[in-house]
Amino acid sequence: MKKFIIFINLLIVTTIFSQKKFDVLYEADYKLNYKLYNNSNFKKETTFALLMNKSSSYFKNMNKYIGDSLEAEKKMKDVKQAMQYVTDFNETIGTTDARLFVTTEINYVSYDYEEANSISWKIKNEFKTVLGYKSQKAETIKYGRTWIAWFATDIPFQYGPYKFNGLPGLITELYDTKDDYHYTLYTFRKRKYTCKSANIAVNSKKTTKEKVIDVFKNRVANRMRIHEQYLEDKNDIEMIRRNSEEAEKSFNPIELSIN
């Protein structure tokens, strides 16, 4: 009986995160400064929305959030308009106490995978103020990096940017020790509404994280097959292949390891 109840609960949660709609009670917005390639000192900046209710959250890039909303409302006019919302971060991340539900797009194909929500934090007796909130320091080793988080117990939500959560308050700032990825909270507010586009990839392929990583590693070869359908000049094809391979070698992903 116990196993049956666990199965039903898991089925309900999985169903929730495969639906388009999500009931939002609060929204936290983050700025991210990030270094996407190791061979460059150039950092880029983008923003994210963290949509929350009492039992779960959704995290997605702001460009994707806006683009998906326009698509859900059938207000996306054409490819030119869609290109305004292109992002380096295609993940939609759903978080519950036990599981992370990730939908991502690679070479125009959407994939779904789940992973355990398991982060072991070491809370430190250090404090600072972020966006007016007294925040306490915590550390963890996750995905091949050492991370520093600052969380505010005055905001009683155990969520944060990307896949990071589980502290006794909202994460207000998060960065790895190399400062390649640095999230900072810039807005927190009540938002009571139903988001109709929390996850619009209803036909995504369900798979494992390991298989998604393999697909991602092979994205250059897959992208070349797409280009070769439309390009006739062999020099153009070779130039695209060479540039893609060089970018692949210096790519600096947020996750350096699977766990």
C-alpha positions in Angstrom: 0.0 0.0 0.0 2.8 2.4 0.9 4.5 1.8 -2.5 1.2 2.4 -4.2 0.8 5.8 -2.4 4.4 6.8 -3.3 3.7 5.9 -7.0 0.5 7.9 -7.1 2.2 10.9 -5.5 5.1 10.7 -8.0 2.6 10.4 -10.9 0.7 13.5 -9.7 3.9 15.5 -9.4 5.2 14.4 -12.8 1.8 15.3 -14.3 1.9 18.8 -12.8 5.3 19.5 -14.3 4.2 18.2 -17.8 1.4 20.7 -17.9 1.5 24.2 -19.3 -0.1 26.1 -16.4 1.3 26.9 -13.0 -0.3 28.8 -10.1 2.1 31.6 -9.1 2.0 33.2 -5.6 5.4 34.9 -5.7 8.1 35.8 -8.2 11.8 36.3 -7.6 13.8 37.8 -10.5 17.6 37.2 -10.8 20.4 38.8 -12.8 23.1 36.5 -14.0 26.6 37.5 -15.0 28.3 34.5 -16.7 31.4 33.4 -18.6 30.3 31.0 -21.3 33.7 30.3 -22.8 37.0 29.7 -21.0 39.2 31.3 -23.7 37.5 34.7 -23.2 37.4 37.2 -20.4 34.1 38.6 -21.7 31.1 38.1 -19.5 27.5 38.2 -20.6 24.4 39.2 -18.6 20.9 37.9 -18.7 17.9 37.7 -16.3 15.7 34.9 -15.0 12.2 34.5 -13.4 11.6 32.2 -10.4 7.9 31.5 -10.1 6.8 30.0 -6.8 3.9 28.7 -4.8 3.9 26.8 -1.5 4.8 23.4 -2.9 6.9 24.0 -6.0 8.6 26.4 -8.3 9.6 27.1 -11.9 12.8 28.7 -13.1 13.4 30.0 -16.6 15.3 32.6 -18.5 13.4 35.9 -18.9 13.7 35.8 -22.7 12.2 32.3 -22.7 9.5 33.3 -20.2 8.4 36.2 -22.5 8.7 34.2 -25.7 6.8 31.2 -24.3 4.1 33.5 -23.0 3.7 35.1 -26.5 3.6 31.7 -28.1 1.0 30.4 -25.6 -1.2 33.4 -26.3 -0.6 32.9 -30.0 0.9 36.4 -30.3 4.2 35.2 -31.7 4.0 36.6 -35.3 7.0 35.1 -37.1 10.6 33.7 -36.8 12.0 37.3 -36.8 10.0 38.1 -33.7 11.0 34.7 -32.1 14.7 35.5 -32.6 14.3 38.5 -30.2 13.9 36.0 -27.4 16.8 33.6 -28.2 18.8 32.7 -25.0 21.9 30.7 -24.0 19.6 29.1 -21.4 16.8 27.0 -22.8 16.0 25.0 -19.6 12.7 25.2 -17.8 13.4 23.8 -14.3 10.6 22.6 -12.0 11.5 22.1 -8.3 9.8 20.1 -5.6 11.2 18.9 -2.3 12.3 15.6 -3.7 12.7 16.0 -7.5 13.9 18.4 -10.2 12.0 18.3 -13.5 14.0 19.8 -16.4 12.9 20.5 -20.0 15.5 21.7 -22.4 15.9 22.3 -26.1 18.9 21.1 -28.2 19.0 21.8 -31.9 15.3 22.5 -32.0 14.3 19.3 -30.2 12.9 19.4 -26.6 13.8 16.8 -24.0 12.5 16.1 -20.5 14.5 14.5 -17.6 14.3 14.2 -13.9 16.9 14.1 -11.2 17.0 13.9 -7.4 16.8 17.2 -5.5 19.7 16.6 -3.2 22.0 19.4 -2.1 24.0 19.2 1.1 24.6 22.7 2.4 27.1 24.0 5.1 25.6 27.1 6.7 28.1 29.6 7.9 27.9 32.3 10.6 28.4 35.1 8.1 25.9 37.7 7.0 25.4 40.6 4.5 22.5 42.5 3.0 21.2 41.7 -0.5 18.4 43.8 -1.9 17.6 45.1 1.6 17.3 41.5 3.0 19.6 40.3 5.7 21.2 37.2 4.1 23.3 34.4 5.6 26.1 32.5 3.9 26.0 28.8 2.9 28.3 26.6 0.8 28.0 23.4 -1.2 29.8 21.4 -3.8 27.5 20.5 -6.7 27.8 19.8 -10.4 31.6 20.0 -10.3 31.8 23.5 -8.7 32.0 24.9 -5.2 29.1 27.3 -4.7 28.5 30.1 -2.3 24.9 31.1 -1.5 23.3 33.8 0.5 19.8 33.2 1.8 17.2 35.4 3.6 15.1 33.8 6.3 12.8 36.8 6.1 11.6 35.3 2.8 10.4 31.8 3.9 10.7 30.0 0.5 13.3 27.3 0.2 14.0 28.0 -3.5 16.7 29.7 -5.5 18.1 30.2 -8.9 18.8 27.3 -11.3 18.6 24.0 -9.4 19.7 25.4 -6.1 17.3 25.2 -3.1 16.7 23.7 0.3 18.0 26.5 2.5 15.8 28.0 5.3 15.0 31.0 3.1 15.1 32.3 -0.4 18.5 32.4 -2.0 19.3 36.0 -2.7 22.7 35.6 -4.2 24.6 32.5 -5.7 27.9 32.1 -7.3 30.7 29.6 -7.9 34.1 30.2 -6.5 35.6 31.0 -9.9 32.7 33.5 -10.4 31.9 32.1 -13.8 28.2 32.1 -12.9 26.9 34.8 -10.5 23.2 35.2 -9.8 21.8 38.2 -7.8 18.2 38.8 -6.8 16.9 42.1 -8.1 13.2 41.8 -7.5 10.9 39.9 -5.1 7.1 40.4 -5.2 3.7 38.8 -4.8 2.2 37.8 -8.1 -1.0 35.8 -7.5 -1.9 34.6 -11.1 -1.9 31.5 -13.3 1.1 31.3 -15.7 -0.2 29.6 -18.8 3.2 29.1 -20.3 5.3 27.7 -17.4 6.2 24.7 -19.6 4.9 24.7 -23.2 7.0 21.8 -24.5 4.2 19.3 -24.3 5.7 17.0 -27.0 9.2 16.8 -25.5 11.1 13.5 -25.5 11.3 11.9 -22.1 14.8 10.6 -21.4 17.5 10.6 -18.8 20.0 13.4 -17.8 22.9 11.2 -19.1 21.3 10.9 -22.5 20.6 14.7 -22.7 24.3 15.3 -21.9 25.3 13.0 -24.7 23.0 14.8 -27.1 24.4 18.1 -26.0 28.0 16.9 -26.5 27.1 15.9 -30.1 25.2 19.1 -30.8 27.9 20.4 -33.1 27.7 17.4 -35.4 24.0 17.5 -35.3 24.0 21.2 -36.1 26.3 20.6 -39.0 23.9 18.1 -40.5 21.2 20.9 -40.3 23.5 23.5 -42.0 24.5 21.1 -44.7 20.9 20.8 -45.9 20.9 24.5 -46.8 24.5 25.4 -47.6 26.1 24.4 -50.9 29.5 26.1 -50.6 32.0 23.6 -49.0 34.1 26.5 -47.7 31.2 27.9 -45.8 30.4 24.5 -44.4 34.1 24.0 -43.3 34.2 27.5 -41.7 31.1 26.8 -39.7 32.4 23.4 -38.6 35.8 24.8 -37.6 34.2 27.7 -35.6 31.8 25.3 -33.9 34.5 22.9 -32.9 36.6 25.7 -31.4 33.6 27.0 -29.5 32.9 23.4 -28.3 36.4 23.0 -26.8 36.3 26.2 -24.8 32.7 25.9 -23.7 32.2 26.5 -20.0 28.8 25.0 -18.9 27.3 25.7 -15.5 27.5 22.0 -14.8 31.0 20.5 -15.1 29.8 17.1 -13.7 26.5 15.2 -13.7 26.0 15.4 -9.9 
